[in-house]
């Protein structure tokens, strides 16, 4: 019989996020680093939940520069681009600002659906979609982009889901109400239901929360 005293404790992490949020990309990257550094001490279960930075964003793709320039003003958008480009370089990526943006409902439908096939697959899908949108300049409202991401991480039945624009929307709205209705920004992380972290915090912040959550 195994010695249960040596069993690793479980860290459960609920993440509210939007695929089009660059800080959510940063937050995931730093969370992954913290998990990698802590995997000898803990087991992890990461669950992703929807949040809409802009629920009224158009379904059809529009240029990021046009959309965010109109929303924030050209000067502020340029400052945001410069800052995020620097942060992404620090993570080893080039921040794409030339692609398209738009409504992220289909991403959330796919991510919520993916959770039924395992949280590890859902976590991998979140990472793939982040790379697609923020680094590779792909439009996450493009069904083929979503299907390719689903295929890459082993999600089955994605095409059937995405072919019906209403399928999975109730689940997304339920998740939105349950996990994200009380927060005002993303990324937002809840560790073991008690410790909350907001924004793209460095890995050390997550590591401290892991230890505190099991004491």
MDAnalysis code that builds the backbone (N, CA, C; Angstrom):
import MDAnalysis as mda
import numpy as np

u = mda.Universe.empty(645, n_residues=215, atom_resindex=np.repeat(np.arange(215), 3), trajectory=True)
u.add_TopologyAttr("name", ["N", "CA", "C"] * 215)
u.add_TopologyAttr("resid", np.arange(1, 216))
u.add_TopologyAttr("resname", ["UNK", "UNK", "UNK", "UNK", "UNK", "UNK", "UNK", "UNK", "UNK", "UNK", "UNK", "UNK", "UNK", "UNK", "UNK", "UNK", "UNK", "UNK", "UNK", "UNK", "UNK", "UNK", "UNK", "UNK", "UNK", "UNK", "UNK", "UNK", "UNK", "UNK", "UNK", "UNK", "UNK", "UNK", "UNK", "UNK", "UNK", "UNK", "UNK", "UNK", "UNK", "UNK", "UNK", "UNK", "UNK", "UNK", "UNK", "UNK", "UNK", "UNK", "UNK", "UNK", "UNK", "UNK", "UNK", "UNK", "UNK", "UNK", "UNK", "UNK", "UNK", "UNK", "UNK", "UNK", "UNK", "UNK", "UNK", "UNK", "UNK", "UNK", "UNK", "UNK", "UNK", "UNK", "UNK", "UNK", "UNK", "UNK", "UNK", "UNK", "UNK", "UNK", "UNK", "UNK", "UNK", "UNK", "UNK", "UNK", "UNK", "UNK", "UNK", "UNK", "UNK", "UNK", "UNK", "UNK", "UNK", "UNK", "UNK", "UNK", "UNK", "UNK", "UNK", "UNK", "UNK", "UNK", "UNK", "UNK", "UNK", "UNK", "UNK", "UNK", "UNK", "UNK", "UNK", "UNK", "UNK", "UNK", "UNK", "UNK", "UNK", "UNK", "UNK", "UNK", "UNK", "UNK", "UNK", "UNK", "UNK", "UNK", "UNK", "UNK", "UNK", "UNK", "UNK", "UNK", "UNK", "UNK", "UNK", "UNK", "UNK", "UNK", "UNK", "UNK", "UNK", "UNK", "UNK", "UNK", "UNK", "UNK", "UNK", "UNK", "UNK", "UNK", "UNK", "UNK", "UNK", "UNK", "UNK", "UNK", "UNK", "UNK", "UNK", "UNK", "UNK", "UNK", "UNK", "UNK", "UNK", "UNK", "UNK", "UNK", "UNK", "UNK", "UNK", "UNK", "UNK", "UNK", "UNK", "UNK", "UNK", "UNK", "UNK", "UNK", "UNK", "UNK", "UNK", "UNK", "UNK", "UNK", "UNK", "UNK", "UNK", "UNK", "UNK", "UNK", "UNK", "UNK", "UNK", "UNK", "UNK", "UNK", "UNK", "UNK", "UNK", "UNK", "UNK", "UNK", "UNK", "UNK", "UNK", "UNK", "UNK", "UNK", "UNK"])
u.atoms.positions = np.array([
    [0.847, -1.205, 0.000],
    [0.000, 0.000, 0.000],
    [0.875, 1.244, 0.000],
    [0.496, 2.202, -0.819],
    [1.270, 3.440, -0.918],
    [1.149, 4.252, 0.367],
    [2.196, 4.958, 0.718],
    [2.205, 5.832, 1.889],
    [1.497, 7.129, 1.539],
    [0.279, 7.316, 2.068],
    [-0.518, 8.490, 1.717],
    [0.097, 9.774, 2.228],
    [1.004, 9.664, 3.226],
    [1.632, 10.869, 3.770],
    [2.550, 11.527, 2.742],
    [2.978, 10.725, 1.738],
    [3.856, 11.261, 0.716],
    [3.103, 11.723, -0.526],
    [1.784, 11.584, -0.508],
    [0.987, 11.969, -1.666],
    [1.032, 13.483, -1.852],
    [1.128, 13.892, -3.103],
    [1.144, 15.328, -3.384],
    [-0.247, 15.914, -3.212],
    [-0.322, 17.116, -2.690],
    [-1.602, 17.792, -2.505],
    [-2.055, 18.421, -3.815],
    [-3.368, 18.496, -3.968],
    [-3.957, 18.995, -5.207],
    [-4.196, 20.501, -5.142],
    [-3.749, 21.193, -6.178],
    [-4.034, 22.612, -6.345],
    [-5.033, 22.751, -7.487],
    [-6.207, 23.291, -7.189],
    [-7.227, 23.525, -8.211],
    [-7.258, 25.017, -8.541],
    [-7.171, 25.320, -9.821],
    [-7.079, 26.708, -10.270],
    [-8.199, 26.996, -11.256],
    [-9.040, 27.970, -10.919],
    [-10.101, 28.422, -11.817],
    [-9.652, 29.742, -12.443],
    [-9.642, 29.761, -13.772],
    [-9.160, 30.933, -14.512],
    [-10.297, 31.542, -15.314],
    [-10.601, 32.802, -15.060],
    [-11.515, 33.559, -15.923],
    [-10.656, 34.337, -16.910],
    [-11.003, 34.220, -18.195],
    [-10.105, 34.726, -19.229],
    [-10.876, 35.000, -20.509],
    [-10.289, 35.845, -21.354],
    [-10.799, 36.046, -22.708],
    [-9.643, 35.857, -23.674],
    [-9.852, 35.097, -24.721],
    [-8.785, 34.777, -25.665],
    [-8.140, 36.028, -26.244],
    [-8.908, 37.096, -26.426],
    [-8.373, 38.304, -27.055],
    [-7.614, 39.198, -26.075],
    [-7.481, 38.776, -24.831],
    [-6.808, 39.571, -23.797],
    [-5.322, 39.236, -23.746],
    [-4.432, 40.177, -24.084],
    [-2.998, 39.869, -24.055],
    [-2.473, 39.578, -22.649],
    [-3.062, 40.220, -21.639],
    [-2.628, 39.944, -20.271],
    [-2.992, 38.526, -19.849],
    [-4.042, 37.958, -20.460],
    [-4.394, 36.564, -20.181],
    [-3.330, 35.629, -20.742],
    [-2.778, 35.978, -21.898],
    [-1.644, 35.235, -22.460],
    [-0.473, 35.275, -21.481],
    [-0.160, 36.457, -20.983],
    [0.946, 36.620, -20.037],
    [0.668, 35.832, -18.758],
    [-0.572, 35.935, -18.270],
    [-0.934, 35.222, -17.051],
    [-0.784, 33.725, -17.193],
    [-1.204, 33.179, -18.326],
    [-1.063, 31.728, -18.538],
    [0.405, 31.338, -18.611],
    [1.195, 32.126, -19.323],
    [2.622, 31.819, -19.436],
    [3.288, 31.765, -18.065],
    [2.964, 32.713, -17.205],
    [3.566, 32.750, -15.873],
    [2.985, 31.671, -14.962],
    [1.695, 31.367, -15.128],
    [1.104, 30.254, -14.383],
    [1.790, 28.946, -14.763],
    [2.003, 28.729, -16.048],
    [2.654, 27.498, -16.496],
    [4.064, 27.378, -15.924],
    [4.781, 28.491, -15.849],
    [6.119, 28.465, -15.257],
    [6.045, 28.085, -13.781],
    [5.062, 28.645, -13.071],
    [4.907, 28.343, -11.652],
    [4.543, 26.877, -11.442],
    [3.666, 26.346, -12.298],
    [3.287, 24.935, -12.200],
    [4.489, 24.038, -12.457],
    [5.280, 24.377, -13.473],
    [6.463, 23.576, -13.794],
    [7.438, 23.548, -12.620],
    [7.617, 24.688, -11.948],
    [8.536, 24.767, -10.819],
    [7.989, 24.072, -9.578],
    [6.675, 23.837, -9.545],
    [6.034, 23.305, -8.337],
    [5.515, 21.885, -8.512],
    [5.738, 21.276, -9.676],
    [5.098, 19.993, -9.975],
    [5.602, 18.850, -9.104],
    [6.784, 18.999, -8.518],
    [7.278, 17.945, -7.628],
    [6.588, 17.981, -6.266],
    [5.959, 19.096, -5.955],
    [5.288, 19.249, -4.657],
    [3.779, 19.108, -4.729],
    [3.192, 19.454, -5.882],
    [1.732, 19.477, -5.998],
    [1.275, 18.845, -7.309],
    [0.042, 18.353, -7.282],
    [-0.684, 18.036, -8.506],
    [-1.591, 19.221, -8.826],
    [-1.915, 19.410, -10.113],
    [-2.678, 20.587, -10.513],
    [-3.878, 20.216, -11.373],
    [-4.952, 20.939, -11.165],
    [-6.127, 20.888, -12.033],
    [-6.486, 22.335, -12.373],
    [-6.374, 22.679, -13.661],
    [-6.650, 24.043, -14.117],
    [-7.911, 24.036, -14.965],
    [-8.863, 24.894, -14.601],
    [-10.126, 24.995, -15.334],
    [-10.273, 26.416, -15.870],
    [-10.634, 26.508, -17.151],
    [-10.783, 27.803, -17.811],
    [-12.259, 28.166, -17.947],
    [-12.565, 29.442, -17.648],
    [-13.934, 29.927, -17.686],
    [-14.017, 31.210, -18.516],
    [-15.169, 31.454, -19.145],
    [-15.291, 32.578, -20.082],
    [-15.418, 33.936, -19.409],
    [-14.949, 34.924, -20.140],
    [-15.134, 36.333, -19.801],
    [-15.098, 37.090, -21.127],
    [-15.935, 38.110, -21.259],
    [-15.959, 38.889, -22.494],
    [-15.477, 40.303, -22.221],
    [-14.288, 40.620, -22.743],
    [-13.800, 41.992, -22.627],
    [-14.691, 42.953, -23.398],
    [-15.217, 42.486, -24.514],
    [-16.096, 43.316, -25.330],
    [-17.184, 42.434, -25.948],
    [-18.295, 42.228, -25.221],
    [-19.350, 41.341, -25.721],
    [-19.947, 41.785, -27.050],
    [-19.842, 43.067, -27.365],
    [-20.437, 43.584, -28.596],
    [-19.454, 43.617, -29.768],
    [-18.262, 43.018, -29.583],
    [-17.291, 42.974, -30.678],
    [-17.915, 42.268, -31.877],
    [-17.599, 42.720, -33.078],
    [-18.231, 42.154, -34.274],
    [-17.836, 40.704, -34.505],
    [-18.777, 39.941, -35.050],
    [-18.516, 38.547, -35.381],
    [-17.509, 38.449, -36.520],
    [-17.649, 39.308, -37.508],
    [-16.703, 39.311, -38.613],
    [-15.386, 39.958, -38.163],
    [-14.277, 39.503, -38.711],
    [-12.994, 40.030, -38.291],
    [-12.742, 41.446, -38.776],
    [-12.183, 42.268, -37.902],
    [-11.768, 43.624, -38.259],
    [-10.320, 43.815, -37.806],
    [-9.590, 44.687, -38.485],
    [-8.186, 44.891, -38.155],
    [-8.029, 45.363, -36.717],
    [-7.078, 44.766, -36.018],
    [-6.832, 45.157, -34.629],
    [-6.536, 46.654, -34.527],
    [-5.711, 47.157, -35.435],
    [-5.323, 48.561, -35.371],
    [-6.532, 49.473, -35.529],
    [-7.465, 49.116, -36.412],
    [-8.665, 49.931, -36.603],
    [-9.584, 49.840, -35.394],
    [-9.809, 48.624, -34.942],
    [-10.764, 48.393, -33.852],
    [-10.302, 49.041, -32.546],
    [-9.057, 48.766, -32.168],
    [-8.567, 49.290, -30.890],
    [-8.188, 50.761, -30.984],
    [-7.820, 51.207, -32.182],
    [-7.559, 52.629, -32.362],
    [-8.813, 53.449, -32.141],
    [-9.939, 52.953, -32.640],
    [-11.224, 53.631, -32.439],
    [-11.673, 53.545, -30.993],
    [-11.388, 52.423, -30.357],
    [-11.861, 52.215, -28.983],
    [-11.053, 53.005, -27.960],
    [-9.734, 53.039, -28.129],
    [-8.871, 53.651, -27.120],
    [-8.239, 54.960, -27.579],
    [-8.257, 55.216, -28.881],
    [-7.532, 56.354, -29.422],
    [-6.168, 55.907, -29.907],
    [-5.690, 56.530, -30.962],
    [-4.455, 56.097, -31.613],
    [-3.256, 56.149, -30.671],
    [-3.142, 57.226, -29.883],
    [-1.976, 57.394, -29.009],
    [-1.935, 56.315, -27.932],
    [-3.067, 56.068, -27.292],
    [-3.113, 55.051, -26.238],
    [-2.886, 53.657, -26.813],
    [-3.429, 53.414, -27.994],
    [-3.228, 52.115, -28.629],
    [-1.752, 51.889, -28.936],
    [-1.064, 52.927, -29.409],
    [0.368, 52.803, -29.691],
    [1.149, 52.491, -28.412],
    [0.774, 53.133, -27.313],
    [1.436, 52.870, -26.036],
    [1.192, 51.435, -25.586],
    [-0.042, 50.979, -25.743],
    [-0.378, 49.608, -25.375],
    [0.416, 48.611, -26.205],
    [0.504, 48.859, -27.506],
    [1.264, 47.982, -28.398],
    [2.730, 47.889, -27.966],
    [3.324, 49.041, -27.698],
    [4.728, 49.087, -27.330],
    [4.989, 48.314, -26.043],
    [4.113, 48.524, -25.055],
    [4.297, 47.849, -23.764],
    [4.130, 46.341, -23.901],
    [3.079, 45.913, -24.600],
    [2.828, 44.482, -24.732],
    [3.915, 43.815, -25.563],
    [4.411, 44.500, -26.589],
    [5.486, 43.932, -27.402],
    [6.712, 43.645, -26.550],
    [7.026, 44.566, -25.636],
    [8.170, 44.384, -24.754],
    [7.946, 43.207, -23.812],
    [6.742, 43.118, -23.254],
    [6.427, 42.030, -22.326],
    [6.462, 40.681, -23.034],
    [5.897, 40.618, -24.232],
    [5.901, 39.368, -24.992],
    [7.328, 38.943, -25.336],
    [8.180, 39.902, -25.699],
    [9.576, 39.560, -26.001],
    [10.246, 38.942, -24.783],
    [9.888, 39.439, -23.608],
    [10.435, 38.876, -22.386],
    [10.016, 37.436, -22.150],
    [8.904, 37.039, -22.761],
    [8.413, 35.663, -22.660],
    [8.885, 34.802, -23.833],
    [9.590, 35.435, -24.764],
    [10.103, 34.688, -25.905],
    [9.199, 34.687, -27.124],
    [8.281, 35.663, -27.212],
    [7.335, 35.721, -28.326],
    [7.326, 37.114, -28.957],
    [6.884, 37.150, -30.198],
    [6.624, 38.423, -30.869],
    [5.124, 38.689, -30.819],
    [4.744, 39.854, -30.338],
    [3.341, 40.227, -30.180],
    [2.783, 40.708, -31.516],
    [1.769, 40.021, -32.023],
    [1.184, 40.380, -33.305],
    [0.143, 41.477, -33.136],
    [0.270, 42.526, -33.911],
    [-0.724, 43.607, -33.868],
    [-1.329, 43.857, -35.244],
    [-1.010, 42.996, -36.202],
    [-1.462, 43.236, -37.569],
    [-2.656, 42.382, -37.976],
    [-3.037, 41.450, -37.129],
    [-4.117, 40.541, -37.479],
    [-5.487, 41.123, -37.242],
    [-6.470, 40.226, -37.213],
    [-7.865, 40.609, -37.016],
    [-8.313, 40.305, -35.598],
    [-9.303, 41.057, -35.142],
    [-9.942, 40.790, -33.859],
    [-11.447, 40.727, -34.075],
    [-12.158, 40.349, -33.019],
    [-13.610, 40.243, -33.131],
    [-14.187, 39.497, -31.945],
    [-15.412, 39.042, -32.098],
    [-16.131, 38.389, -31.001],
    [-15.497, 37.042, -30.651],
    [-15.394, 36.756, -29.363],
    [-14.721, 35.536, -28.908],
    [-15.683, 34.449, -28.441],
    [-16.972, 34.566, -28.738],
    [-17.938, 33.558, -28.294],
    [-17.580, 32.158, -28.774],
    [-17.174, 32.018, -30.034],
    [-16.859, 30.685, -30.540],
    [-15.679, 30.070, -29.795],
    [-14.705, 30.893, -29.423],
    [-13.596, 30.399, -28.589],
    [-14.112, 29.857, -27.267],
    [-14.995, 30.617, -26.634],
    [-15.517, 30.205, -25.339],
    [-16.395, 28.965, -25.452],
    [-17.138, 28.874, -26.542],
    [-17.938, 27.655, -26.754],
    [-17.019, 26.444, -26.864],
    [-15.934, 26.597, -27.615],
    [-15.010, 25.492, -27.814],
    [-14.266, 25.145, -26.527],
    [-13.822, 26.137, -25.792],
    [-13.111, 25.888, -24.536],
    [-14.014, 25.227, -23.503],
    [-15.244, 25.692, -23.397],
    [-16.186, 25.095, -22.453],
    [-16.485, 23.651, -22.837],
    [-16.638, 23.412, -24.119],
    [-16.869, 22.065, -24.637],
    [-15.649, 21.169, -24.376],
    [-14.445, 21.711, -24.550],
    [-13.218, 20.933, -24.383],
    [-13.062, 20.411, -22.961],
    [-13.576, 21.146, -21.992],
    [-13.445, 20.723, -20.598],
    [-14.076, 19.359, -20.356],
    [-15.095, 19.020, -21.137],
    [-15.768, 17.730, -20.988],
    [-14.870, 16.578, -21.389],
    [-13.817, 16.888, -22.146],
    [-12.880, 15.854, -22.589],
    [-11.588, 15.864, -21.782],
    [-11.573, 16.668, -20.733],
    [-10.420, 16.699, -19.841],
    [-9.849, 18.098, -19.690],
    [-9.545, 18.463, -18.455],
    [-9.035, 19.810, -18.208],
    [-7.639, 20.010, -18.783],
    [-6.863, 18.937, -18.915],
    [-5.545, 19.088, -19.532],
    [-5.688, 19.480, -20.993],
    [-6.661, 18.883, -21.681],
    [-6.903, 19.260, -23.073],
    [-7.420, 20.690, -23.168],
    [-8.290, 21.067, -22.230],
    [-8.806, 22.434, -22.237],
    [-7.664, 23.433, -22.026],
    [-6.768, 23.119, -21.109],
    [-5.629, 24.003, -20.830],
    [-4.738, 24.127, -22.059],
    [-4.498, 23.003, -22.723],
    [-3.683, 23.027, -23.945],
    [-4.361, 23.829, -25.041],
    [-5.678, 23.704, -25.146],
    [-6.422, 24.460, -26.150],
    [-6.349, 25.952, -25.872],
    [-6.480, 26.349, -24.622],
    [-6.360, 27.770, -24.274],
    [-5.017, 28.313, -24.729],
    [-3.958, 27.555, -24.492],
    [-2.633, 27.994, -24.901],
    [-2.496, 28.091, -26.406],
    [-3.069, 27.131, -27.115],
    [-2.995, 27.141, -28.572],
    [-3.733, 28.345, -29.147],
    [-4.902, 28.644, -28.617],
    [-5.678, 29.789, -29.098],
    [-4.974, 31.109, -28.810],
    [-4.333, 31.193, -27.644],
    [-3.553, 32.393, -27.324],
    [-2.444, 32.608, -28.347],
    [-1.707, 31.549, -28.654],
    [-0.625, 31.642, -29.636],
    [-1.182, 32.037, -31.001],
    [-2.278, 31.382, -31.404],
    [-2.893, 31.692, -32.699],
    [-3.189, 33.176, -32.813],
    [-3.831, 33.723, -31.789],
    [-4.328, 35.099, -31.874],
    [-3.237, 36.139, -31.624],
    [-2.468, 35.952, -30.563],
    [-1.551, 37.005, -30.121],
    [-0.182, 36.942, -30.786],
    [0.195, 35.794, -31.326],
    [1.536, 35.637, -31.888],
    [1.501, 35.386, -33.388],
    [0.568, 34.535, -33.832],
    [0.548, 34.124, -35.230],
    [-0.372, 34.966, -36.099],
    [-1.120, 35.885, -35.499],
    [-1.967, 36.782, -36.275],
    [-3.193, 36.123, -36.863],
    [-3.599, 34.974, -36.321],
    [-4.783, 34.282, -36.821],
    [-6.036, 34.840, -36.156],
    [-7.137, 34.784, -36.872],
    [-8.391, 35.318, -36.346],
    [-9.167, 34.202, -35.652],
    [-9.429, 34.373, -34.371],
    [-10.078, 33.324, -33.581],
    [-11.588, 33.246, -33.836],
    [-12.101, 34.066, -34.738],
    [-13.471, 33.910, -35.194],
    [-13.559, 33.071, -36.456],
    [-12.413, 32.667, -36.974],
    [-12.340, 31.840, -38.171],
    [-12.517, 30.377, -37.751],
    [-13.551, 29.736, -38.260],
    [-13.854, 28.367, -37.838],
    [-12.692, 27.427, -38.104],
    [-12.000, 27.595, -39.222],
    [-10.900, 26.692, -39.541],
    [-9.762, 26.835, -38.547],
    [-9.501, 28.050, -38.101],
    [-8.475, 28.269, -37.078],
    [-8.833, 27.503, -35.808],
    [-10.089, 27.579, -35.414],
    [-10.538, 26.882, -34.211],
    [-10.470, 25.371, -34.392],
    [-10.866, 24.895, -35.555],
    [-10.821, 23.456, -35.821],
    [-9.384, 22.945, -35.813],
    [-8.478, 23.708, -36.394],
    [-7.072, 23.304, -36.400],
    [-6.511, 23.242, -34.981],
    [-6.882, 24.219, -34.160],
    [-6.422, 24.229, -32.765],
    [-6.992, 23.036, -32.005],
    [-8.279, 22.753, -32.222],
    [-8.915, 21.612, -31.552],
    [-8.259, 20.301, -31.959],
    [-7.980, 20.163, -33.241],
    [-7.341, 18.948, -33.745],
    [-5.946, 18.780, -33.151],
    [-5.218, 19.865, -33.043],
    [-3.840, 19.808, -32.552],
    [-3.761, 19.287, -31.125],
    [-4.764, 19.638, -30.302],
    [-4.728, 19.215, -28.897],
    [-5.632, 18.009, -28.628],
    [-6.247, 17.472, -29.680],
    [-6.996, 16.231, -29.530],
    [-8.433, 16.362, -29.086],
    [-9.094, 17.474, -29.415],
    [-10.507, 17.656, -29.076],
    [-11.362, 17.037, -30.178],
    [-12.256, 16.150, -29.804],
    [-13.132, 15.491, -30.761],
    [-14.500, 16.170, -30.796],
    [-15.125, 16.193, -31.982],
    [-16.472, 16.734, -32.115],
    [-16.534, 18.240, -32.255],
    [-15.390, 18.887, -32.492],
    [-15.359, 20.350, -32.555],
    [-16.140, 20.878, -33.753],
    [-16.071, 20.186, -34.868],
    [-16.743, 20.684, -36.068],
    [-18.257, 20.682, -35.889],
    [-18.788, 19.640, -35.295],
    [-20.233, 19.585, -35.027],
    [-20.662, 20.732, -34.119],
    [-19.850, 21.006, -33.119],
    [-20.147, 22.112, -32.206],
    [-20.162, 23.438, -32.944],
    [-19.113, 23.710, -33.707],
    [-18.957, 25.019, -34.328],
    [-19.902, 25.239, -35.498],
    [-20.390, 24.160, -36.085],
    [-21.339, 24.300, -37.192],
    [-22.695, 24.812, -36.731],
    [-22.990, 24.679, -35.455],
    [-24.252, 25.167, -34.888],
    [-23.946, 26.358, -33.983],
    [-24.250, 27.589, -34.403],
    [-23.867, 28.774, -33.628],
    [-24.540, 28.870, -32.264],
    [-25.577, 28.083, -32.056],
    [-26.272, 28.126, -30.764],
    [-25.810, 27.044, -29.790],
    [-25.118, 26.055, -30.313],
    [-24.708, 24.934, -29.471],
    [-23.621, 25.367, -28.487],
    [-23.878, 25.124, -27.225],
    [-22.895, 25.449, -26.203],
    [-23.004, 26.844, -25.638],
    [-23.860, 27.702, -26.210],
    [-23.951, 29.080, -25.694],
    [-24.557, 29.115, -24.294],
    [-25.508, 28.239, -24.007],
    [-26.087, 28.191, -22.662],
    [-25.020, 27.832, -21.633],
    [-24.173, 26.877, -21.983],
    [-23.104, 26.478, -21.073],
    [-22.131, 27.627, -20.828],
    [-21.807, 28.366, -21.889],
    [-20.916, 29.520, -21.741],
    [-21.537, 30.552, -20.803],
    [-22.813, 30.836, -21.005],
    [-23.485, 31.835, -20.170],
    [-23.586, 31.384, -18.715],
    [-23.778, 30.081, -18.501],
    [-23.814, 29.560, -17.132],
    [-22.454, 29.705, -16.461],
    [-21.400, 29.379, -17.194],
    [-20.047, 29.534, -16.665],
    [-19.734, 31.000, -16.382],
    [-20.168, 31.860, -17.286],
    [-19.947, 33.293, -17.132],
    [-20.585, 33.805, -15.850],
    [-21.805, 33.384, -15.608],
    [-22.530, 33.813, -14.407],
    [-21.882, 33.250, -13.146],
    [-21.497, 31.992, -13.187],
    [-20.983, 31.324, -11.991],
    [-19.593, 31.800, -11.598],
    [-18.721, 31.997, -12.581],
    [-17.316, 32.252, -12.268],
    [-16.842, 33.679, -12.535],
    [-17.514, 34.396, -13.418],
    [-16.959, 35.667, -13.870],
    [-17.846, 36.884, -13.653],
    [-19.042, 36.678, -13.140],
    [-19.985, 37.798, -13.027],
    [-19.572, 38.823, -11.979],
    [-18.751, 38.428, -11.019],
    [-18.407, 39.351, -9.930],
    [-17.044, 40.007, -10.122],
    [-16.359, 39.679, -11.194],
    [-15.043, 40.269, -11.408],
    [-15.128, 41.354, -12.476],
    [-14.138, 42.231, -12.482],
    [-14.181, 43.377, -13.396],
    [-13.071, 43.366, -14.428],
    [-12.244, 42.335, -14.407],
    [-11.163, 42.268, -15.375],
    [-10.509, 40.907, -15.368],
    [-9.725, 40.641, -16.400],
    [-9.041, 39.355, -16.530],
    [-7.586, 39.583, -16.948],
    [-6.733, 38.581, -16.677],
    [-7.058, 37.262, -16.136],
    [-7.316, 37.308, -14.638],
    [-8.143, 36.379, -14.188],
    [-8.457, 36.267, -12.765],
    [-8.318, 34.802, -12.377],
    [-7.496, 34.541, -11.372],
    [-7.198, 33.185, -10.939],
    [-7.692, 32.978, -9.505],
    [-8.382, 31.878, -9.271],
    [-8.785, 31.497, -7.924],
    [-8.107, 30.179, -7.588],
    [-7.322, 30.168, -6.508],
    [-6.525, 29.011, -6.113],
    [-7.224, 28.293, -4.966],
    [-7.609, 27.045, -5.215],
    [-8.295, 26.225, -4.208],
    [-9.483, 26.942, -3.577],
    [-10.161, 27.744, -4.370],
    [-11.386, 28.384, -3.926],
    [-11.207, 29.486, -2.907],
    [-9.946, 29.848, -2.605],
    [-9.755, 30.828, -1.529],
    [-8.806, 31.971, -1.867],
    [-7.737, 31.710, -2.589],
    [-6.772, 32.754, -2.900],
    [-7.004, 33.262, -4.319],
    [-7.135, 34.581, -4.465],
    [-7.427, 35.167, -5.763],
    [-6.245, 36.016, -6.245],
    [-5.929, 35.847, -7.502],
    [-4.835, 36.580, -8.143],
    [-5.375, 37.196, -9.415],
    [-5.067, 38.458, -9.644],
    [-5.530, 39.144, -10.847],
    [-4.331, 39.637, -11.651],
    [-4.474, 39.607, -12.969],
    [-3.459, 40.163, -13.851],
    [-2.347, 39.183, -14.179],
    [-1.391, 39.647, -14.962],
    [-0.277, 38.813, -15.405],
    [0.840, 38.793, -14.386],
    [0.578, 38.250, -13.211],
    [1.550, 38.247, -12.119],
    [2.711, 37.315, -12.425],
    [3.890, 37.591, -11.844],
    [5.048, 36.724, -12.073],
    [4.854, 35.356, -11.426],
    [5.627, 34.361, -11.856],
    [5.461, 33.006, -11.333],
    [5.561, 32.905, -9.813],
    [6.401, 33.740, -9.189],
    [6.598, 33.649, -7.743],
    [5.307, 33.919, -6.980],
    [4.454, 34.789, -7.530],
    [3.181, 35.095, -6.866],
    [2.290, 33.850, -6.841],
    [2.260, 33.139, -7.957],
    [1.496, 31.894, -8.004],
    [2.078, 30.857, -7.057],
    [3.380, 30.739, -7.025],
    [4.023, 29.740, -6.171],
    [3.709, 29.985, -4.697],
    [3.709, 31.232, -4.287],
    [3.368, 31.547, -2.901],
    [1.911, 31.189, -2.605],
    [1.033, 31.452, -3.570],
    [-0.373, 31.117, -3.398],
    [-0.579, 29.609, -3.308],
    [0.171, 28.840, -4.095],
    [0.067, 27.370, -4.021],
    [0.370, 26.884, -2.606],
    [1.459, 27.383, -2.057],
    [1.865, 26.942, -0.720],
    [0.857, 27.359, 0.345],
    [0.360, 28.585, 0.222],
    [-0.602, 29.077, 1.211],
    [-1.929, 28.339, 1.130],
    [-2.296, 27.884, -0.066],
    [-3.605, 27.260, -0.279],
    [-3.711, 25.876, 0.349],
    [-2.581, 25.254, 0.713],
    [-2.633, 23.898, 1.267],
    [-2.223, 23.865, 2.730],
    [-2.000, 25.011, 3.315],
    [-1.621, 25.058, 4.726],
    [-2.831, 25.000, 5.640],
])
